[in-house]
Amino acid sequence: MEQAALLQRGAYLFTTTSCAFCHGNEGSAGNKISWKPFGTLYTRNISSDREAGIGAWSDAQVARAIRSGVSRHGRQLHWQGMTWDLLSNLDEEDVRALVAYLRTLPPVRKAVPSTRPPAPDDCDTYSFFLRGSSEPGCR
């Protein structure tokens, strides 16, 4: 019962803290974000796939990414693309619930394009494309 409650809480947090909005309900992501000051980036795959997603990450690594915006390999995640400034306020139980729920997402083998530094064709205003072009820039 305790595990079921933890997963239910994690599912609630996944949908209410904007995880699902950016990464999709299945966690496969790829949504494009573009703005001249930071370039073009794509939301990352957080499904349980061991290569394309976070399936090979430890629970501590996933929690660190949520709370601090630091990747599995210790690199800073894009400051504008991950809301760790808000998620750092989650209590320990909520982070555990979110990590537990992420573990239930089926693996999706979907590569996501790399982040691109600022370029002249990036959007003049902050733009988030839910089902837009996978090409960088403001299109």
N, CA, C and O of each residue as an XYZ file, in Angstrom:
556
protein
N       0.819     -1.196      0.000
C       0.000      0.000      0.000
C       0.864      1.261      0.000
O       0.548      2.249     -0.663
N       1.958      1.206      0.755
C       2.835      2.372      0.835
C       3.449      2.695     -0.533
O       3.531      3.860     -0.923
N       3.883      1.647     -1.261
C       4.461      1.856     -2.597
C       3.406      2.405     -3.563
O       3.713      3.274     -4.379
N       2.181      1.913     -3.480
C       1.112      2.402     -4.348
C       0.835      3.879     -4.072
O       0.623      4.657     -5.003
N       0.836      4.263     -2.809
C       0.619      5.670     -2.447
C       1.774      6.534     -2.939
O       1.564      7.655     -3.403
N       2.998      6.008     -2.837
C       4.172      6.741     -3.311
C       4.088      6.977     -4.823
O       4.361      8.080     -5.297
N       3.711      5.943     -5.574
C       3.578      6.072     -7.024
C       2.434      7.008     -7.412
O       2.546      7.764     -8.377
N       1.346      6.955     -6.667
C       0.230      7.851     -6.930
C       0.664      9.304     -6.705
O       0.322     10.184     -7.494
N       1.408      9.549     -5.639
C       1.917     10.898     -5.363
C       2.888     11.330     -6.469
O       2.859     12.478     -6.912
N       3.744     10.406     -6.910
C       4.685     10.710     -7.981
C       3.980     11.052     -9.281
O       4.393     11.978     -9.980
N       2.926     10.324     -9.618
C       2.154     10.611    -10.831
C       1.516     11.996    -10.741
O       1.508     12.747    -11.717
N       0.986     12.328     -9.576
C       0.402     13.650     -9.363
C       1.459     14.739     -9.559
O       1.207     15.723    -10.253
N       2.617     14.576     -8.965
C       3.688     15.569     -9.086
C       4.185     15.675    -10.526
O       4.483     16.770    -11.005
N       4.274     14.547    -11.209
C       4.732     14.538    -12.601
C       3.836     15.416    -13.474
O       4.321     16.117    -14.363
N       2.539     15.376    -13.218
C       1.617     16.162    -14.041
C       1.462     17.600    -13.550
O       1.161     18.484    -14.352
N       1.656     17.858    -12.267
C       1.412     19.209    -11.746
C       2.657     20.085    -11.663
O       2.524     21.301    -11.525
N       3.839     19.532    -11.741
C       5.060     20.349    -11.647
C       5.648     20.629    -13.021
O       6.787     21.085    -13.116
N       4.921     20.375    -14.055
C       5.250     20.614    -15.461
C       6.185     19.583    -16.068
O       6.642     19.785    -17.193
N       6.491     18.500    -15.390
C       7.306     17.429    -15.992
C       6.637     16.931    -17.271
O       7.270     16.851    -18.324
N       5.345     16.595    -17.167
C       4.629     16.047    -18.318
C       4.494     17.076    -19.434
O       4.530     16.717    -20.612
N       4.341     18.345    -19.081
C       4.196     19.380    -20.105
C       5.440     19.430    -20.981
O       5.330     19.475    -22.207
N       6.609     19.424    -20.376
C       7.856     19.540    -21.147
C       8.329     18.199    -21.721
O       8.758     18.129    -22.873
N       8.249     17.147    -20.916
C       8.813     15.854    -21.308
C       7.801     14.914    -21.941
O       8.181     13.859    -22.448
N       6.518     15.273    -21.925
C       5.473     14.412    -22.462
C       5.018     13.385    -21.438
O       5.743     13.080    -20.492
N       3.832     12.861    -21.625
C       3.274     11.894    -20.669
C       4.112     10.632    -20.558
O       4.134      9.997    -19.504
N       4.808     10.257    -21.641
C       5.628      9.045    -21.621
C       7.089      9.350    -21.324
O       7.901      8.430    -21.222
N       7.438     10.632    -21.182
C       8.805     11.016    -20.821
C       9.786     11.077    -21.971
O      10.977     11.286    -21.738
N       9.332     10.902    -23.215
C      10.283     10.820    -24.336
C      10.758     12.175    -24.836
O      11.784     12.258    -25.510
N      10.034     13.226    -24.518
C      10.458     14.611    -24.758
C      10.710     14.984    -26.201
O      10.043     14.485    -27.107
N      11.692     15.880    -26.418
C      12.018     16.374    -27.741
C      11.365     17.700    -28.076
O      11.556     18.216    -29.178
N      10.589     18.273    -27.143
C       9.979     19.576    -27.392
C      11.066     20.635    -27.506
O      12.027     20.639    -26.736
N      10.907     21.523    -28.463
C      11.927     22.524    -28.761
C      11.654     23.821    -28.002
O      10.510     24.259    -27.880
N      12.729     24.425    -27.496
C      12.669     25.730    -26.847
C      13.719     26.595    -27.528
O      14.871     26.184    -27.672
N      13.321     27.799    -27.950
C      14.254     28.667    -28.659
C      14.117     30.102    -28.169
O      13.016     30.579    -27.896
N      15.263     30.782    -28.061
C      15.298     32.189    -27.674
C      16.697     32.701    -27.940
O      17.674     32.052    -27.565
N      16.812     33.839    -28.573
C      18.119     34.369    -28.964
C      19.153     34.374    -27.829
O      20.309     34.034    -28.081
N      18.792     34.744    -26.594
C      19.818     34.771    -25.545
C      20.442     33.409    -25.207
O      21.588     33.355    -24.760
N      19.702     32.308    -25.415
C      20.294     31.004    -25.078
C      20.332     30.007    -26.215
O      20.882     28.922    -26.028
N      19.795     30.298    -27.361
C      19.848     29.377    -28.493
C      18.650     28.460    -28.545
O      17.557     28.836    -28.122
N      18.843     27.260    -29.060
C      17.763     26.278    -29.179
C      18.142     25.034    -28.389
O      19.248     24.512    -28.525
N      17.214     24.566    -27.565
C      17.430     23.320    -26.835
C      16.182     22.475    -26.949
O      15.125     22.959    -27.352
N      16.309     21.221    -26.595
C      15.212     20.257    -26.666
C      15.077     19.584    -25.313
O      16.072     19.210    -24.692
N      13.832     19.432    -24.857
C      13.629     18.751    -23.586
C      14.117     17.312    -23.714
O      13.937     16.674    -24.752
N      14.724     16.818    -22.669
C      15.399     15.515    -22.697
C      14.432     14.356    -22.470
O      13.342     14.523    -21.923
N      14.864     13.191    -22.903
C      14.131     11.941    -22.712
C      14.348     11.497    -21.262
O      15.483     11.265    -20.844
N      13.266     11.382    -20.506
C      13.366     10.908    -19.119
C      12.600      9.590    -18.929
O      12.212      9.242    -17.814
N      12.392      8.869    -20.030
C      11.762      7.549    -19.923
C      12.771      6.596    -19.269
O      13.910      6.977    -18.997
N      12.348      5.380    -19.026
C      13.234      4.412    -18.364
C      14.205      3.730    -19.329
O      14.893      2.784    -18.945
N      14.267      4.198    -20.567
C      15.242      3.629    -21.511
C      16.652      3.844    -20.968
O      16.996      4.948    -20.549
N      17.466      2.789    -20.976
C      18.805      2.856    -20.378
C      19.785      3.674    -21.216
O      20.776      4.167    -20.678
N      19.543      3.830    -22.498
C      20.463      4.593    -23.338
C      19.928      5.984    -23.670
O      20.643      6.972    -23.508
N      18.703      6.072    -24.124
C      18.156      7.366    -24.531
C      17.563      8.143    -23.363
O      17.486      9.370    -23.411
N      17.146      7.445    -22.323
C      16.489      8.071    -21.179
C      17.339      8.037    -19.924
O      18.563      8.149    -19.985
N      16.673      7.879    -18.774
C      17.361      7.902    -17.479
C      17.363      6.532    -16.801
O      17.598      6.435    -15.597
N      17.104      5.484    -17.567
C      17.033      4.140    -17.000
C      18.324      3.666    -16.341
O      18.274      2.842    -15.428
N      19.468      4.160    -16.777
C      20.753      3.753    -16.191
C      21.185      4.672    -15.049
O      22.192      4.406    -14.392
N      20.452      5.726    -14.810
C      20.788      6.657    -13.728
C      20.398      6.045    -12.378
O      19.424      5.297    -12.294
N      21.140      6.356    -11.347
C      20.761      5.928     -9.996
C      19.650      6.851     -9.491
O      19.445      7.938    -10.032
N      18.946      6.417     -8.464
C      17.913      7.267     -7.873
C      18.515      8.579     -7.380
O      17.901      9.636     -7.525
N      19.708      8.517     -6.802
C      20.373      9.725     -6.306
C      20.698     10.686     -7.453
O      20.587     11.901     -7.293
N      21.096     10.153     -8.596
C      21.396     11.007     -9.754
C      20.135     11.675    -10.289
O      20.164     12.848    -10.662
N      19.031     10.937    -10.329
C      17.764     11.510    -10.782
C      17.326     12.602     -9.804
O      16.911     13.682    -10.223
N      17.417     12.323     -8.515
C      17.035     13.309     -7.491
C      17.898     14.568     -7.606
O      17.387     15.680     -7.478
N      19.184     14.405     -7.843
C      20.088     15.553     -7.992
C      19.701     16.390     -9.213
O      19.739     17.619     -9.159
N      19.329     15.733    -10.311
C      18.903     16.459    -11.509
C      17.626     17.251    -11.221
O      17.495     18.396    -11.655
N      16.699     16.656    -10.499
C      15.455     17.334    -10.160
C      15.725     18.529     -9.258
O      15.235     19.631     -9.506
N      16.505     18.302     -8.218
C      16.732     19.339     -7.208
C      17.753     20.395     -7.597
O      17.586     21.571     -7.276
N      18.816     19.980     -8.289
C      19.951     20.885     -8.519
C      20.255     21.154     -9.976
O      21.077     22.019    -10.282
N      19.609     20.430    -10.892
C      19.875     20.638    -12.305
C      21.244     20.155    -12.731
O      21.889     20.760    -13.588
N      21.691     19.044    -12.120
C      22.992     18.470    -12.462
C      22.761     17.094    -13.077
O      22.045     16.269    -12.509
N      23.366     16.847    -14.235
C      23.156     15.595    -14.954
C      23.851     14.419    -14.274
O      24.582     14.585    -13.297
N      23.606     13.250    -14.806
C      24.225     12.013    -14.312
C      25.739     12.122    -14.263
O      26.377     11.611    -13.343
N      26.312     12.790    -15.260
C      27.770     12.898    -15.365
C      28.321     14.167    -14.734
O      29.495     14.491    -14.914
N      27.488     14.885    -13.999
C      27.945     16.052    -13.263
C      27.910     17.360    -14.031
O      28.400     18.377    -13.540
N      27.341     17.352    -15.220
C      27.223     18.597    -15.997
C      25.946     19.333    -15.596
O      24.928     18.721    -15.273
N      26.028     20.647    -15.625
C      24.859     21.461    -15.330
C      23.856     21.332    -16.474
O      24.222     21.471    -17.641
N      22.602     21.068    -16.144
C      21.545     21.058    -17.139
C      21.254     22.503    -17.522
O      21.545     23.419    -16.753
N      20.693     22.709    -18.682
C      20.472     24.068    -19.166
C      19.622     24.852    -18.175
O      18.537     24.408    -17.799
N      20.101     25.999    -17.756
C      19.434     26.794    -16.725
C      18.023     27.207    -17.095
O      17.177     27.334    -16.210
N      17.741     27.420    -18.364
C      16.412     27.867    -18.757
C      15.505     26.685    -19.103
O      14.287     26.840    -19.193
N      16.093     25.519    -19.293
C      15.312     24.380    -19.727
C      14.851     23.463    -18.621
O      14.018     22.591    -18.869
N      15.357     23.620    -17.406
C      14.970     22.742    -16.305
C      14.586     23.611    -15.115
O      15.302     24.553    -14.776
N      13.471     23.302    -14.488
C      12.930     24.169    -13.432
C      13.409     23.779    -12.035
O      12.620     23.784    -11.091
N      14.689     23.442    -11.892
C      15.153     23.004    -10.571
C      15.060     24.127     -9.543
O      15.001     23.849     -8.345
N      15.043     25.391     -9.976
C      14.866     26.462     -9.003
C      13.540     26.296     -8.262
O      13.460     26.598     -7.072
N      12.514     25.825     -8.941
C      11.227     25.544     -8.301
C      11.226     24.174     -7.636
O      10.730     24.018     -6.520
N      11.782     23.183     -8.327
C      11.749     21.812     -7.813
C      12.668     21.615     -6.606
O      12.498     20.646     -5.865
N      13.634     22.507     -6.392
C      14.519     22.384     -5.236
C      13.747     22.559     -3.936
O      14.250     22.222     -2.864
N      12.526     23.085     -4.023
C      11.692     23.275     -2.831
C      10.856     22.053     -2.473
O      10.185     22.050     -1.442
N      10.885     21.013     -3.307
C      10.136     19.793     -2.975
C      10.741     19.146     -1.739
O      11.959     19.151     -1.558
N       9.885     18.588     -0.889
C      10.438     17.887      0.269
C      10.959     16.514     -0.158
O      10.696     16.062     -1.272
N      11.678     15.874      0.713
C      12.351     14.606      0.389
C      11.359     13.532     -0.058
O      11.642     12.779     -0.990
N      10.219     13.458      0.589
C       9.206     12.451      0.240
C       8.672     12.688     -1.170
O       8.431     11.732     -1.908
N       8.486     13.949     -1.551
C       8.002     14.254     -2.898
C       9.044     13.892     -3.949
O       8.687     13.391     -5.016
N      10.299     14.129     -3.679
C      11.356     13.752     -4.630
C      11.396     12.231     -4.764
O      11.509     11.711     -5.874
N      11.306     11.519     -3.646
C      11.278     10.043     -3.707
C      10.086      9.568     -4.532
O      10.218      8.634     -5.324
N       8.928     10.197     -4.358
C       7.733      9.812     -5.107
C       7.920     10.074     -6.595
O       7.544      9.245     -7.423
N       8.486     11.199     -6.934
C       8.705     11.540     -8.336
C       9.694     10.574     -8.981
O       9.471     10.122    -10.104
N      10.772     10.254     -8.291
C      11.752      9.297     -8.818
C      11.101      7.927     -8.994
O      11.300      7.275    -10.019
N      10.331      7.490     -8.012
C       9.651      6.190     -8.104
C       8.711      6.161     -9.308
O       8.660      5.163    -10.028
N       7.980      7.230     -9.529
C       7.073      7.281    -10.672
C       7.846      7.263    -11.989
O       7.466      6.549    -12.918
N       8.918      8.035    -12.078
C       9.721      8.047    -13.311
C      10.207      6.642    -13.663
O      10.322      6.305    -14.841
N      10.488      5.834    -12.665
C      10.942      4.453    -12.895
C       9.867      3.598    -13.555
O      10.176      2.569    -14.157
N       8.600      4.017    -13.445
C       7.510      3.235    -14.043
C       7.249      3.609    -15.494
O       6.520      2.898    -16.186
N       7.826      4.706    -15.971
C       7.609      5.093    -17.370
C       8.251      4.055    -18.283
O       9.411      3.698    -18.078
N       7.535      3.568    -19.273
C       8.116      2.569    -20.170
C       9.304      3.148    -20.937
O       9.346      4.349    -21.205
N      10.261      2.303    -21.287
C      11.401      2.803    -22.054
C      10.983      3.252    -23.454
O      10.231      2.564    -24.145
N      11.477      4.398    -23.849
C      11.237      4.930    -25.188
C      12.600      5.226    -25.793
O      13.328      6.092    -25.307
N      12.938      4.512    -26.845
C      14.228      4.712    -27.519
C      14.055      5.849    -28.512
O      13.777      5.624    -29.690
N      14.221      7.066    -28.026
C      14.038      8.247    -28.870
C      15.206      9.196    -28.620
O      15.362      9.729    -27.521
N      16.007      9.397    -29.629
C      17.107     10.348    -29.516
C      16.547     11.763    -29.592
O      15.585     12.028    -30.313
N      17.152     12.651    -28.848
C      16.749     14.050    -28.822
C      17.911     14.877    -29.364
O      19.057     14.641    -28.980
N      17.644     15.840    -30.244
C      18.736     16.658    -30.783
C      19.523     17.367    -29.685
O      18.997     17.624    -28.602
N      20.763     17.675    -29.966
C      21.613     18.390    -29.016
C      21.228     19.867    -28.954
O      20.646     20.419    -29.888
N      21.566     20.477    -27.845
C      21.371     21.907    -27.676
C      22.259     22.663    -28.657
O      23.379     22.238    -28.943
N      21.762     23.770    -29.166
C      22.530     24.586    -30.101
C      22.741     25.972    -29.493
O      21.794     26.565    -28.978
N      23.955     26.491    -29.542
C      24.198     27.835    -28.999
C      23.429     28.893    -29.787
O      22.932     28.605    -30.875
N      23.324     30.110    -29.257
C      22.575     31.168    -29.935
C      23.009     31.364    -31.384
O      24.194     31.310    -31.714
N      22.008     31.595    -32.242
C      22.237     31.816    -33.671
C      21.233     32.861    -34.154
O      20.207     33.077    -33.509
N      21.516     33.504    -35.270
C      20.620     34.563    -35.773
C      19.179     34.108    -36.008
O      18.264     34.929    -35.934
N      18.952     32.816    -36.291
C      17.586     32.377    -36.571
C      16.811     31.922    -35.334
O      15.700     31.409    -35.465
N      17.375     32.100    -34.139
C      16.630     31.777    -32.917
C      15.504     32.789    -32.723
O      15.538     33.888    -33.277
N      14.514     32.406    -31.936
C      13.342     33.255    -31.720
C      13.705     34.526    -30.949
O      14.535     34.505    -30.040
N      13.062     35.635    -31.335
C      13.271     36.897    -30.628
C      12.649     36.862    -29.238
O      13.155     37.496    -28.313
N      11.554     36.124    -29.091
C      10.924     35.963    -27.787
C      11.003     34.498    -27.396
O      11.076     33.622    -28.258
N      10.988     34.233    -26.103
C      11.055     32.869    -25.585
C       9.922     32.054    -26.193
O       8.754     32.403    -26.026
N      10.251     30.963    -26.902
C       9.250     30.162    -27.611
C       9.408     28.687    -27.273
O      10.512     28.144    -27.307
N       8.295     28.052    -26.947
C       8.256     26.636    -26.607
C       7.363     25.957    -27.628
O       6.187     26.298    -27.749
N       7.915     24.991    -28.368
C       7.169     24.294    -29.423
C       6.773     22.908    -28.940
O       7.636     22.046    -28.774
N       5.485     22.677    -28.712
C       5.041     21.355    -28.261
C       5.144     20.308    -29.358
O       5.574     19.185    -29.095
N       4.765     20.644    -30.558
C       4.834     19.692    -31.661
C       5.382     20.401    -32.893
O       4.816     20.319    -33.983
N       6.476     21.086    -32.698
C       7.032     21.886    -33.774
C       8.132     21.169    -34.517
O       8.341     19.965    -34.362
N       8.806     21.913    -35.299
C       9.920     21.408    -36.082
C      11.031     20.917    -35.161
O      11.241     21.469    -34.081
N      11.732     19.889    -35.588
C      12.890     19.437    -34.813
C      14.143     20.173    -35.247
O      15.225     19.927    -34.715
N      14.007     21.080    -36.214
C      15.148     21.871    -36.647
C      15.358     23.019    -35.662
O      14.392     23.569    -35.133
N      16.621     23.382    -35.415
C      16.868     24.474    -34.475
C      16.398     25.804    -35.025
O      16.132     25.938    -36.220
N      16.299     26.777    -34.150
C      15.902     28.116    -34.544
C      14.414     28.335    -34.438
O      13.671     27.455    -34.003
N      13.985     29.514    -34.839
C      12.573     29.904    -34.709
C      11.840     29.616    -36.014
O      11.812     30.458    -36.913
N      11.250     28.436    -36.119
C      10.510     28.040    -37.311
C       9.154     27.512    -36.891
O       8.355     27.117    -37.741
